[in-house]
């Protein structure tokens, strides 16, 4: 699940949560200009696809803005 | 001595002794006085109240033709002139639970206070807890006695015209409303007591209960993305331009499936958002923000994913009750599985 409200997404039962940009533009950011906007969106989508290839044991947050996959952060 | 409180009791065909599944289509009837568990209800109520009559309906009939059945049930209830209606207990029985919930709702609409009992996970409790007073009961009729004691206590209270206090104190399932209630001590003292209890490892009960997050068994990882079929789902309320499919903007009761087979990207000329829960204008300029087709086509062209699934799924994920969301989610997941999809990107606004 790609969501800007990722803390909420973690409580819905979604196990692979990818941090989106903002609620109004989840996969990208128009304020960056066309090229960077697309690159940012692509980074989010690539990260989301990457999470599908990774085993998780419960709700885990993946942040496309961080480099590698973070330590699993579990919903309480 | 004052006149006893008049109780009308609702039962299904099974508890009324008419029959089991084979008689679940039996019509509405009424009998004088208590029937079956009504006798134990009478014992639990004691002298202050009297079960004056019992209205009976088959579980299939009321669930299949609720309007006609409820009209007949309410007419019989009115004839009994009760102070309170008691339905069930329904325990874990789904159709009976739904029936008891509906009877309570219809009674309330007829200005008759009503109370029922069932297992908290009964679909009847999930569907009607906001509009019915439901005492939590066990899964089977072995827990009849405690259920009737709880029901009788609330029935007497309702019969006397006393207002019910909060769910946790009165012993019914929370209706999701907030009541103004004097807890006797100010909030800061109660909060400090809880903090001290927590620090000392003593048990305490929060005044703000949180529903525990749902647990879902994680799907296994995809072995090879370059061969996988990937689909897209969005709760961002994506519609074809002008909303010809008449999607609602909130409180969805269905999802919409659209073909993206011949599309390279979503254009503002062809698509827009119709969603009451966020500012739609940015998505209307670039719908790929909530359904990342342009990105996936790019990756598909480079051979990094196998292929983009022909169908995408959309609905507005705002003001939708969890039970409905779960139902829609299951239906989408089944459709995706049937289509041979191995991975899904769900964009949630």
Interface residues (C-beta under 8 A of the other chain):
Chain A: X1 X2 X3 X4 X5 X9 X10 X11 X12 X13 X14 X15 X16 X20 X23 X24 X25 X26 X27 X28 X30 X38 X41 X42 X44 X45 X46 X48 X49 X52 X53 X54 X55 X56 X57 X58 X59 X75 X76
Chain B: X213 X214 X215 X216 X218 X219 X220 X221 X222 X223 X225 X228 X230 X236 X278 X279 X280 X281 X282 X283 X285 X286 X288 X289 X290 X292 X294 X295 X296 X298 X299 X304 X305 X343 X345 X346 X347 X348 X349
